[in-house]
Amino acid sequence: MRAKILVPALALTVALSGCTTNPYTGESQTSKGAWGALAGAAAGAAVGALSSSKGDRKKGILTGVAAGAALGGGIGYYMDVQEAKLREKLQGTGVSVTRNGDQLILNMPNNVTFDSSSAQLKAAGANTLSGVAMVVAEFDKTRLNVVGHTDSTGSRELNMRLSRERADAVAAQLIGQGVSGSRISTYGVGPDQPIATNSTAAGKAQNRRVTITLTPIG
């Protein structure tokens, strides 16, 4: 019975330890790392209970909770800090940062990075990528998936080639700024993954972009 009470109590402690105040709203929120730690603690408790004898079950649960929280919280916290640094670097650049679980997705609109029909990085785009490179070079336990996108204007062959060249140009800039090429994959998907309609100029502008998805290694 004491073990049944202990697990929720420890889980609550883990969750509360990750509570922070949002600087924009003033509201309390729980970080992604804390939720990761909470999930890890729950999984660790289950493993600890199942792998221990009846007499040692309480000790097994405690050990499992601690190990699971460290593992789950470690990845989440690692991505929390990287996210915060990227948001700071990219503020005012037009590049958005989206969190999806333990993935970070950077969306670089075409007007920030490339001229129309060109795979040559603009000066502003190169400067923005230098800031990205500074952060991701520091956080070297993530891999980067760079994907080029176009709108539907022009031939499919042209758009596929252009999207690949733009993804390669972004990767080359990151590598030139110190990010290991072994961490980077590049793809061009042309018009195949639109995020807006291609029937309006505004929609087409949104679809012309490069995305960089950062995922923890391991």
C-alpha positions in Angstrom: 0.0 0.0 0.0 2.8 2.4 0.8 4.3 1.8 -2.6 1.0 2.6 -4.2 1.0 6.0 -2.4 4.7 6.6 -3.0 4.6 6.4 -6.8 2.0 9.2 -7.3 3.7 11.3 -4.7 7.0 11.0 -6.5 5.4 11.7 -9.8 3.8 14.9 -8.4 7.2 16.0 -7.2 8.7 15.4 -10.6 6.0 17.5 -12.3 6.1 20.3 -9.8 9.9 20.6 -10.2 9.4 21.4 -13.9 6.9 24.2 -13.4 8.1 27.6 -14.6 6.5 30.9 -15.3 5.8 32.0 -18.9 7.6 35.4 -19.3 4.9 36.6 -21.7 1.7 35.6 -19.9 2.9 35.3 -16.3 1.1 31.9 -16.1 2.6 28.8 -14.5 3.5 26.0 -17.0 5.2 22.7 -16.9 8.2 22.3 -19.2 8.5 19.6 -21.9 11.4 18.2 -19.9 9.2 17.7 -16.8 6.6 15.9 -18.8 9.3 13.7 -20.2 10.6 13.0 -16.7 7.1 12.2 -15.5 6.6 9.7 -18.3 10.0 8.2 -17.6 9.2 7.9 -13.9 6.0 6.1 -14.6 7.6 3.7 -17.0 10.5 3.2 -14.6 8.2 2.4 -11.7 6.4 -0.2 -13.7 9.6 -1.9 -14.7 11.0 -1.7 -11.2 7.9 -3.3 -9.7 7.8 -6.1 -12.3 11.5 -6.9 -12.0 11.7 -7.0 -8.2 10.7 -9.7 -5.8 7.8 -9.0 -3.4 10.1 -8.1 -0.5 12.2 -5.7 -2.6 9.3 -4.2 -4.6 9.4 -0.8 -2.9 13.1 -0.5 -3.5 12.6 -1.6 -7.1 9.9 1.0 -7.7 12.1 3.8 -6.2 15.0 2.8 -8.3 12.9 2.6 -11.4 11.3 6.0 -10.8 14.6 7.7 -10.4 16.2 6.1 -13.4 13.1 6.6 -15.6 12.8 10.3 -14.6 16.5 10.9 -15.3 16.2 9.4 -18.8 12.9 10.9 -19.8 13.7 14.3 -18.3 17.2 14.3 -19.8 16.0 14.3 -23.4 13.1 16.7 -22.8 15.3 19.2 -20.9 18.0 19.0 -23.6 15.5 20.0 -26.2 13.9 22.6 -23.9 17.2 24.4 -23.6 18.0 24.1 -27.3 14.5 25.4 -28.2 15.0 28.5 -25.9 18.3 29.3 -27.5 17.0 28.9 -31.0 14.0 31.2 -30.2 16.4 33.8 -28.9 18.6 33.6 -31.9 15.8 33.7 -34.4 13.7 36.4 -32.9 12.8 39.0 -35.5 14.2 37.0 -38.4 10.8 35.7 -39.8 11.8 32.1 -39.0 9.4 30.2 -36.8 10.2 27.5 -34.2 7.6 24.8 -33.6 7.9 22.2 -30.9 6.4 18.7 -31.7 7.2 16.4 -28.8 11.0 16.1 -28.7 11.3 17.5 -32.2 12.0 21.2 -33.1 10.9 22.4 -36.5 12.3 25.6 -38.0 10.3 27.0 -40.8 12.3 29.3 -43.1 10.0 31.2 -45.6 11.5 31.7 -49.0 11.5 35.5 -48.8 13.9 35.2 -45.9 16.3 32.8 -47.6 16.1 32.8 -51.4 15.2 35.0 -54.3 12.5 33.7 -56.7 13.7 30.7 -58.8 17.1 30.8 -57.1 19.0 28.4 -54.9 21.5 31.1 -53.9 21.1 32.1 -50.2 20.3 35.7 -49.6 22.7 37.5 -47.2 19.9 37.7 -44.6 19.3 34.0 -44.9 23.0 33.2 -44.5 23.1 35.3 -41.4 20.1 33.6 -40.0 21.6 30.2 -40.6 24.8 31.3 -38.9 22.7 31.8 -35.7 21.1 28.4 -36.1 24.5 26.8 -36.6 25.9 28.3 -33.4 23.1 26.7 -31.4 23.0 23.3 -33.1 26.7 22.9 -33.1 26.6 23.3 -29.4 23.8 20.8 -29.0 25.4 18.0 -31.0 23.1 15.2 -29.8 20.5 16.1 -32.4 20.2 15.2 -36.1 18.9 17.7 -38.7 16.5 16.9 -41.6 16.6 19.8 -44.1 13.7 19.8 -46.6 13.1 22.2 -49.5 9.6 23.0 -50.6 8.1 24.9 -53.5 4.7 26.1 -54.7 3.0 24.5 -57.7 4.1 27.1 -60.3 6.2 25.6 -63.1 7.0 22.1 -64.0 7.3 19.3 -61.5 10.8 18.5 -62.6 12.0 22.1 -62.1 10.4 22.3 -58.7 11.9 19.1 -57.5 15.3 20.1 -58.6 15.0 23.6 -57.1 13.8 22.3 -53.7 16.7 19.9 -53.5 19.2 22.6 -54.4 17.8 24.9 -51.8 17.9 22.2 -49.1 21.5 21.5 -50.1 22.4 25.2 -49.9 21.0 25.4 -46.4 22.9 22.3 -45.3 26.1 23.6 -46.9 25.8 26.9 -44.9 25.3 25.0 -41.7 28.3 22.7 -42.4 30.4 25.8 -43.3 29.5 27.2 -39.8 30.7 24.1 -37.9 27.8 21.7 -37.9 28.9 18.1 -38.8 27.7 17.0 -42.1 27.1 13.5 -40.7 24.2 14.9 -38.7 22.4 16.4 -41.7 20.1 14.8 -44.2 18.7 16.8 -47.2 15.6 16.3 -49.3 13.6 18.2 -51.9 9.9 17.5 -52.1 8.9 20.2 -54.6 5.2 21.1 -54.3 4.2 17.8 -52.6 3.8 19.0 -49.0 1.9 22.4 -49.1 0.9 24.1 -45.9 -1.4 26.5 -47.7 -3.4 26.8 -50.9 -1.6 27.2 -54.2 -4.5 29.1 -55.7 -3.5 32.5 -54.2 -0.2 34.4 -54.1 -0.2 34.5 -50.3 -0.7 30.7 -50.2 2.1 30.1 -52.7 4.4 32.3 -50.6 3.8 30.2 -47.6 4.5 27.0 -49.5 7.9 28.3 -50.7 10.1 27.4 -47.7 12.8 25.3 -46.2 12.2 23.4 -43.0 14.8 22.1 -40.6 13.7 19.4 -38.2 15.9 18.7 -35.2 15.5 15.3 -33.6 17.4 13.8 -30.6 19.9 11.2 -31.5 19.4 7.8 -29.8 
